[in-house]
Amino acid sequence: MEATLLCRNGENDISSLSLPLCSNEDLSGSKQRKIYVSIRNSVNINQTENSDFQSTAKKMNKQYSSSDTSMSSEGEEPTRNIKNKFRTLKKNPNDIHTNLVEDVSKESCYDSTTPAKSTTNISASEEDECVTEDDEECGIAMPAYKLKITYKFIQTETKLLRKIFDVHGLREVEGDNNFNLLWTGVHMKLDILRNLAPYQRVNHFPRSYELTRKDRLYKNIERMQHLRGMKHFDIVPQSFILPLESRDLIIAHNKHRGPWIVKPAASSRGRGIFIVNSPDQIPQDEQVLVSKYIVDPLCIDGHKCDLRVYVLVTSFDPLIIYLYKEGIVRLATVRYDRNADNLWNPCMHLCNYSINKYHSDYIRSSDAQDEDVGHKWTLSALLRHLKIQGCDTHQLMLNIEDLIIKAILACAQTIISACRMFVPNGNNCFELYGFDILIDNSLKPWLLEVNLSPSMGVDSPLDTKVKACLIADLLTCVGIPAYSPEVRSHYDSKWSRFRSSSCQRSINVTSVSYKIKKNKKKGSVSTDHLTGEEQRILRNARLQYSRRGGFERIFPTADLMQRYGNFLDSTNGIPISTPNVQGQTFQTLIMQHNYNQMLHSNLYCQDTSYTIDDSLEKNRIKQYERALENGSEIPFAKKPAVEKSEEEGRRQRKLMLKKIGTGSELTQFQARQTFSLYLESVLKRITQDPRDNHEKIILKFLNKFGGSVKPPVLFRNTQSIKVISKARSAMVAKLLGDFLENYKRDTEAYVDSFDHFGMIPSSAYHQFLTHAQESDLEAVLTLHTNVTGIMPFLYNRCGLSVPPTPPIPSGLHGFLRALPSMVSSSGVAREVSKYDGYFKNNDKDYENVQDASIRPKSSRRF
Ligand code: ADP
């Protein structure tokens, strides 16, 4: 079987990414070398190009095997030598970025990305000559592979990222700190940040939570509302943090009645969210963010929708923000109805995919080109749709850009000071944020939240297309510098010396005033008056811009000073969000530079006759309406899925039942694996074929055992409401899905690599699981529980408060029906159930499971 990954432009994409074209002669006179490998998918190479590439690669290898440690620097114009060499490859000049410059730090750098398109595709035979399919798949023909560019993941969703990295020749390292790129799904540890060398990139800034925690974001924006005026920062719905601001909430409620939407301060994916009409329906025992519910959202064909847009920040000082031209629009599955009786229904009021995907009416588009089909659209498709209806989409996108910039300005000050304290080099950090935006029916955008590590999970071809392009463009824009091992070790030793004395940036403003000897182009404006750091910043900004792909730079823009100048400190250009800033002696605020001003004037205002060009803005905004170019499908050989055979399943089941019947037991890991596969089958059934009884059982089980998975608070108001079956199924399925996710993660802790005496051998059990259907899993779990009298899928063998094992009725769904009675009814979940009328009504149903056909033989515990 083959999986496909969609990438942009070009057809035989994987055969090249970045061609590092340099040789010893090219860099003669330099002391050290580094090569920026900018990820760029999509290229076809004809034979000439390829041979050139191969000879270059050879030279590269030769170069790196030498002990040359010369340096030049990053970010400027290519030397003539290299330009000539590149010309042989150059098809589309806009797609090539080659830079070799000398920097203040006398570092050497060579920045190259490949041409994006050539007119000649590789024929099969030609392709064979270059690289084999295997080579392509693991990227070993790629420059990044030869250059030993490495990446490391920490706690992150890795499937799509890994595919893209691997195919471009980046290699994964574990436990090693010599990565080039560190991608984490969580906040960055300060220790890691402090020790970064110049060649390393990490995907978060320190203290990003100022932006990504709902409560912090709101507080930061509220401060700006007080400081700069509500009219400038009216970008979030009025919100309160409870229980601290309960009184303010009541006052606000008395002024303008609800509804209010209640969200746990640090959660995501719609978890724990519910809507109430009045503050007295909000429990006081939890810290939550309560926001004014926007009752008049923009609807598509009657369905509420919201946007996920992707925002890249490559620097906070100067502030450089890009918005990806494509985003995702998420639609609620149930048609929107303002009537308060429907507030309980998450599939009508919340647009999260993680909730709506469980609704049996949820439609996924099955083709990457179907951008306005089903319950997930692209941003460009929405804009085209709105334009046809006569909406001012230009103004809408300007407002969205403005909202993004203002939210970042509100949080930037703290992040900048953290960067100064913890990040040793100007280029170490970049960050991709997921902005969730709700548009109301007057086309005003409201910021709901900013996601740290927006999901890179893909569930449809459309998702894959958008996210694969996004990741490739992101890494191209950011650029991953590749250093030879010699240079790396030089830096590692240099940096360890440096780190021990201070963790602050090495090159800091006015203290450094190298003047760079440049090849001045005719007509170009001199930057000699700039400090070395300023020149580096300017070069980087230009280079990044030239590699921006699908990203639009929204800050700085030509009109930045008119629009946002008032929000920046006049001396140092830092966005100010604290009122008493003048009197402060905080480190960031006494810096003698103004990078925002410097960058803006050098990018836009050097020419005195310069006037702001409206067409620049028009062009930028137009990009958002354009669909991503049709991508080529890159084949990835996927492990062939093992076909489940019913007959083999039955055979394996018989074998397993026999083993259990004769005294063998499941290990804790096997039992948990079986249980999660079983619940997965139940989940599938509830989603596809809602069955009242089974939902109730699952609810009751989760209420008792769900742990951090909250029982459905949204059911609180359902006593007098006839809950629509499909929506209820979706809610239960979502809870079960959340539970399963946690359960599977916990199960990893039980992996056992040895077979133990008296337990079922792991290879035999693996065979069973490979072919097992729901009924097979149920039969094994039932017999095992009845025979052993223990429940290793729920309780640790040495657990203290393990309830007695109930008799499990044999026959279809007997195990499921007995499930709630396997759980002791104590703990947190019981606490919450007191709010829940729905539970109370159904609590008695499964108290006694009577029809036991097999009693436990013994009640052994270890
Ligand atoms: P989460 O991080 O859990 O996804 P969000 O803040 O993004 O939380 O909200 C989840 C969903 O709730 C959004 O998709 C949106 O549809 C809806 N929502 C959130 N806040 C509001 C609001 N103030 N008014 C209307 N709908 C809202």
Boltz pocket constraint, residues with backbone or C-beta under 6 A from the ligand:
constraints:
  - pocket:
      binder: B
      contacts: [[A, 237], [A, 261], [A, 263], [A, 267], [A, 268], [A, 269], [A, 270], [A, 271], [A, 273], [A, 291], [A, 292], [A, 293], [A, 294], [A, 295], [A, 305], [A, 306], [A, 349], [A, 350], [A, 351], [A, 352], [A, 436], [A, 438], [A, 448], [A, 449]]
      max_distance: 6.0
